[in-house]
Amino acid sequence: MNRCPYFSLPDHFCYFRSQAQIPDPVSEEKEQELAEKKRLQNKLKREKEKLKKLEKKEKQDELDEKERYLNMSDREKVRSVTSFLFRLTLSSLFVFTLYQKLH
């Protein structure tokens, strides 16, 4: 263990600037740079948290929808699937007719 040259104590008891590695005072420019860096980090952190929250909400909505579907009776399931297929068919016909009109 290194000792402080001024006393017979370990390094962590030496409070002289050259030995204790106390940082110099921060200039205003450096302080502004650090503040800007911290602002950007906080902004990125908020965006990450927002994305996580959205993903979690989407996943929860999907699980709720799945649970709701599983709790349906067979008759309701058949009606929901047929209505979905009917809407899909109508939308595809609509797109097809638009495509024909354009070309």
SULFEN-V708726 format. One line per field, one symbol per residue. psi: psi as a letter, one per 30 degrees, with the letter a starting at -180 (. if undefined). A space follows every 10 residues. Layout:
psi=???
This chain:
psi=kklkfflhll effjgkefef hkllkkleee eeeeeeeeee eeeeeeeeee eeeeeeeeee eeeeeeeeef flleeeeeee eeeeeeeeee eeeeeeeeee ef.
